[in-house]
Amino acid sequence: MNVATGGIYLIGFAFSLLVGRWATQRVLATIPTETAHYSAELLGLVEATIYTTAWLLGREVFIPVWLGLKVSGNWRAPLRQVRPIFNRWLIGTGMSLAYGIVGAEFIKHAKPGEWWMAVGLPILLVVGTLLLAWWGRVLERGAAEGR
């Protein structure tokens, strides 16, 4: 591995780990663990992003894995106190997965002629995450006004 290749791997993993962690914390900060009944809506947005990303990147095998994870959360009758916590956990897990895949795709596409994919996909994911965090704050305000 030469220095340039090592740098590409470093950038890809830094995006997955550092930017992904920062972005996930921004979104999860909008979801209080005890009363996040609107977390299902955010979970739906995260799932749609994951499904689209998995499909576009040829990682369709992930979709049944995610669905299995969702079903396992409903194995027992969902309780009002437990479901929001599980949804919050799934949102964090889904975001981690998305940032991990995009970081890997950066590494894969960081070569001449494919920079648009290497740079464009991470930018789109960060913009999407910021919009998700904004929407979480909107839902949080609406939930607070409805109490």
Short mmCIF file of the C-alpha atoms (twelve columns), coordinates in Angstrom:
data_MODEL
# 
_entry.id   MODEL 
# 
loop_
_atom_site.group_PDB 
_atom_site.id 
_atom_site.type_symbol 
_atom_site.label_atom_id 
_atom_site.label_alt_id 
_atom_site.label_comp_id 
_atom_site.label_asym_id 
_atom_site.label_seq_id 
_atom_site.Cartn_x 
_atom_site.Cartn_y 
_atom_site.Cartn_z 
_atom_site.pdbx_PDB_model_num 
ATOM 1   C CA . MET A 1   0.000   0.000   0.000   1 
ATOM 2   C CA . ASN A 2   1.435   3.352   -0.995  1 
ATOM 3   C CA . VAL A 3   0.954   6.656   0.815   1 
ATOM 4   C CA . ALA A 4   -1.857  7.824   -1.497  1 
ATOM 5   C CA . THR A 5   -3.823  4.611   -0.995  1 
ATOM 6   C CA . GLY A 6   -3.252  4.812   2.755   1 
ATOM 7   C CA . GLY A 7   -4.549  8.382   2.752   1 
ATOM 8   C CA . ILE A 8   -7.698  7.325   0.905   1 
ATOM 9   C CA . TYR A 9   -8.330  4.583   3.473   1 
ATOM 10  C CA . LEU A 10  -7.710  7.071   6.284   1 
ATOM 11  C CA . ILE A 11  -10.225 9.533   4.815   1 
ATOM 12  C CA . GLY A 12  -12.818 6.790   4.244   1 
ATOM 13  C CA . PHE A 13  -12.547 5.445   7.782   1 
ATOM 14  C CA . ALA A 14  -12.447 8.955   9.288   1 
ATOM 15  C CA . PHE A 15  -15.687 9.724   7.470   1 
ATOM 16  C CA . SER A 16  -17.299 6.497   8.701   1 
ATOM 17  C CA . LEU A 17  -16.157 6.861   12.290  1 
ATOM 18  C CA . LEU A 18  -15.783 10.566  13.052  1 
ATOM 19  C CA . VAL A 19  -18.312 12.241  10.768  1 
ATOM 20  C CA . GLY A 20  -20.721 9.340   11.268  1 
ATOM 21  C CA . ARG A 21  -20.482 9.621   15.061  1 
ATOM 22  C CA . TRP A 22  -20.950 13.397  14.972  1 
ATOM 23  C CA . ALA A 23  -23.954 13.102  12.657  1 
ATOM 24  C CA . THR A 24  -25.571 10.301  14.649  1 
ATOM 25  C CA . GLN A 25  -25.222 12.270  17.884  1 
ATOM 26  C CA . ARG A 26  -26.924 15.278  16.252  1 
ATOM 27  C CA . VAL A 27  -29.924 13.174  15.283  1 
ATOM 28  C CA . LEU A 28  -30.149 11.164  18.523  1 
ATOM 29  C CA . ALA A 29  -29.975 14.374  20.559  1 
ATOM 30  C CA . THR A 30  -33.421 15.234  19.200  1 
ATOM 31  C CA . ILE A 31  -34.931 12.009  20.599  1 
ATOM 32  C CA . PRO A 32  -35.493 11.865  24.341  1 
ATOM 33  C CA . THR A 33  -35.365 8.219   25.410  1 
ATOM 34  C CA . GLU A 34  -38.370 8.352   27.709  1 
ATOM 35  C CA . THR A 35  -41.012 9.999   25.494  1 
ATOM 36  C CA . ALA A 36  -39.888 9.616   21.894  1 
ATOM 37  C CA . HIS A 37  -43.193 8.403   20.479  1 
ATOM 38  C CA . TYR A 38  -42.427 10.143  17.169  1 
ATOM 39  C CA . SER A 39  -39.226 8.135   16.821  1 
ATOM 40  C CA . ALA A 40  -41.037 5.760   14.467  1 
ATOM 41  C CA . GLU A 41  -41.247 8.553   11.873  1 
ATOM 42  C CA . LEU A 42  -37.520 9.231   12.093  1 
ATOM 43  C CA . LEU A 43  -36.858 5.494   11.948  1 
ATOM 44  C CA . GLY A 44  -38.844 5.353   8.727   1 
ATOM 45  C CA . LEU A 45  -36.680 8.065   7.186   1 
ATOM 46  C CA . VAL A 46  -33.513 6.263   8.237   1 
ATOM 47  C CA . GLU A 47  -34.843 2.986   6.846   1 
ATOM 48  C CA . ALA A 48  -35.746 4.553   3.510   1 
ATOM 49  C CA . THR A 49  -32.250 5.945   3.233   1 
ATOM 50  C CA . ILE A 50  -30.705 2.595   4.111   1 
ATOM 51  C CA . TYR A 51  -32.854 0.655   1.666   1 
ATOM 52  C CA . THR A 52  -32.109 3.073   -1.176  1 
ATOM 53  C CA . THR A 53  -28.414 3.127   -0.384  1 
ATOM 54  C CA . ALA A 54  -28.212 -0.663  -0.071  1 
ATOM 55  C CA . TRP A 55  -29.961 -1.094  -3.388  1 
ATOM 56  C CA . LEU A 56  -27.886 1.491   -5.261  1 
ATOM 57  C CA . LEU A 57  -24.627 0.083   -3.928  1 
ATOM 58  C CA . GLY A 58  -25.507 -3.520  -4.749  1 
ATOM 59  C CA . ARG A 59  -25.852 -4.440  -1.072  1 
ATOM 60  C CA . GLU A 60  -29.449 -5.681  -1.317  1 
ATOM 61  C CA . VAL A 61  -28.651 -8.557  1.032   1 
ATOM 62  C CA . PHE A 62  -28.738 -6.080  3.888   1 
ATOM 63  C CA . ILE A 63  -32.455 -5.387  3.494   1 
ATOM 64  C CA . PRO A 64  -33.662 -8.743  4.915   1 
ATOM 65  C CA . VAL A 65  -31.115 -8.410  7.716   1 
ATOM 66  C CA . TRP A 66  -32.586 -5.027  8.674   1 
ATOM 67  C CA . LEU A 67  -36.113 -6.403  8.487   1 
ATOM 68  C CA . GLY A 68  -35.073 -9.276  10.760  1 
ATOM 69  C CA . LEU A 69  -33.761 -6.752  13.239  1 
ATOM 70  C CA . LYS A 70  -37.062 -4.881  13.155  1 
ATOM 71  C CA . VAL A 71  -39.060 -8.071  13.673  1 
ATOM 72  C CA . SER A 72  -36.883 -9.049  16.611  1 
ATOM 73  C CA . GLY A 73  -37.848 -5.754  18.249  1 
ATOM 74  C CA . ASN A 74  -41.501 -6.762  18.041  1 
ATOM 75  C CA . TRP A 75  -40.980 -10.335 19.181  1 
ATOM 76  C CA . ARG A 76  -42.795 -9.558  22.411  1 
ATOM 77  C CA . ALA A 77  -45.749 -7.229  22.592  1 
ATOM 78  C CA . PRO A 78  -44.279 -3.711  22.330  1 
ATOM 79  C CA . LEU A 79  -44.680 -1.617  25.455  1 
ATOM 80  C CA . ARG A 80  -45.062 2.148   25.222  1 
ATOM 81  C CA . GLN A 81  -41.940 2.619   27.325  1 
ATOM 82  C CA . VAL A 82  -39.763 0.141   25.414  1 
ATOM 83  C CA . ARG A 83  -40.580 0.888   21.767  1 
ATOM 84  C CA . PRO A 84  -39.209 4.464   21.700  1 
ATOM 85  C CA . ILE A 85  -35.909 3.280   23.191  1 
ATOM 86  C CA . PHE A 86  -35.687 0.482   20.617  1 
ATOM 87  C CA . ASN A 87  -36.505 2.933   17.780  1 
ATOM 88  C CA . ARG A 88  -33.777 5.285   19.014  1 
ATOM 89  C CA . TRP A 89  -31.330 2.398   19.040  1 
ATOM 90  C CA . LEU A 90  -32.337 1.371   15.517  1 
ATOM 91  C CA . ILE A 91  -31.905 4.939   14.246  1 
ATOM 92  C CA . GLY A 92  -28.374 5.038   15.649  1 
ATOM 93  C CA . THR A 93  -27.598 1.604   14.233  1 
ATOM 94  C CA . GLY A 94  -28.979 2.518   10.823  1 
ATOM 95  C CA . MET A 95  -27.011 5.734   10.691  1 
ATOM 96  C CA . SER A 96  -23.832 3.937   11.684  1 
ATOM 97  C CA . LEU A 97  -24.429 1.447   8.896   1 
ATOM 98  C CA . ALA A 98  -25.066 4.188   6.345   1 
ATOM 99  C CA . TYR A 99  -21.895 6.073   7.265   1 
ATOM 100 C CA . GLY A 100 -19.905 2.841   7.249   1 
ATOM 101 C CA . ILE A 101 -21.080 1.917   3.754   1 
ATOM 102 C CA . VAL A 102 -20.482 5.421   2.393   1 
ATOM 103 C CA . GLY A 103 -16.992 5.493   3.935   1 
ATOM 104 C CA . ALA A 104 -16.249 2.183   2.231   1 
ATOM 105 C CA . GLU A 105 -17.613 3.474   -1.066  1 
ATOM 106 C CA . PHE A 106 -15.355 6.524   -0.777  1 
ATOM 107 C CA . ILE A 107 -12.371 4.187   -0.519  1 
ATOM 108 C CA . LYS A 108 -13.616 2.149   -3.472  1 
ATOM 109 C CA . HIS A 109 -14.282 5.129   -5.757  1 
ATOM 110 C CA . ALA A 110 -11.454 7.518   -4.821  1 
ATOM 111 C CA . LYS A 111 -9.663  7.233   -8.154  1 
ATOM 112 C CA . PRO A 112 -9.516  9.279   -11.337 1 
ATOM 113 C CA . GLY A 113 -12.841 9.370   -13.132 1 
ATOM 114 C CA . GLU A 114 -14.883 8.362   -10.078 1 
ATOM 115 C CA . TRP A 115 -14.337 11.307  -7.740  1 
ATOM 116 C CA . TRP A 116 -17.932 12.444  -8.213  1 
ATOM 117 C CA . MET A 117 -19.078 9.264   -6.425  1 
ATOM 118 C CA . ALA A 118 -16.318 9.396   -3.816  1 
ATOM 119 C CA . VAL A 119 -17.127 12.981  -2.848  1 
ATOM 120 C CA . GLY A 120 -20.797 13.328  -3.817  1 
ATOM 121 C CA . LEU A 121 -22.181 10.427  -1.790  1 
ATOM 122 C CA . PRO A 122 -20.619 11.551  1.521   1 
ATOM 123 C CA . ILE A 123 -21.833 15.108  0.944   1 
ATOM 124 C CA . LEU A 124 -25.359 13.888  0.227   1 
ATOM 125 C CA . LEU A 125 -25.341 11.719  3.358   1 
ATOM 126 C CA . VAL A 126 -24.205 14.596  5.588   1 
ATOM 127 C CA . VAL A 127 -26.822 16.936  4.084   1 
ATOM 128 C CA . GLY A 128 -29.469 14.234  4.562   1 
ATOM 129 C CA . THR A 129 -28.382 13.762  8.170   1 
ATOM 130 C CA . LEU A 130 -28.622 17.483  8.867   1 
ATOM 131 C CA . LEU A 131 -32.140 17.478  7.408   1 
ATOM 132 C CA . LEU A 132 -33.023 14.452  9.570   1 
ATOM 133 C CA . ALA A 133 -31.737 16.242  12.695  1 
ATOM 134 C CA . TRP A 134 -33.754 19.340  11.750  1 
ATOM 135 C CA . TRP A 135 -36.896 17.234  11.245  1 
ATOM 136 C CA . GLY A 136 -36.283 15.548  14.623  1 
ATOM 137 C CA . ARG A 137 -36.262 18.980  16.288  1 
ATOM 138 C CA . VAL A 138 -39.505 19.890  14.483  1 
ATOM 139 C CA . LEU A 139 -41.143 16.664  15.707  1 
ATOM 140 C CA . GLU A 140 -39.784 17.188  19.219  1 
ATOM 141 C CA . ARG A 141 -41.326 20.691  19.353  1 
ATOM 142 C CA . GLY A 142 -44.632 19.338  18.082  1 
ATOM 143 C CA . ALA A 143 -44.610 16.581  20.694  1 
ATOM 144 C CA . ALA A 144 -43.815 19.087  23.459  1 
ATOM 145 C CA . GLU A 145 -46.697 21.339  22.390  1 
ATOM 146 C CA . GLY A 146 -49.076 18.358  22.355  1 
ATOM 147 C CA . ARG A 147 -48.285 17.297  25.930  1 
# 
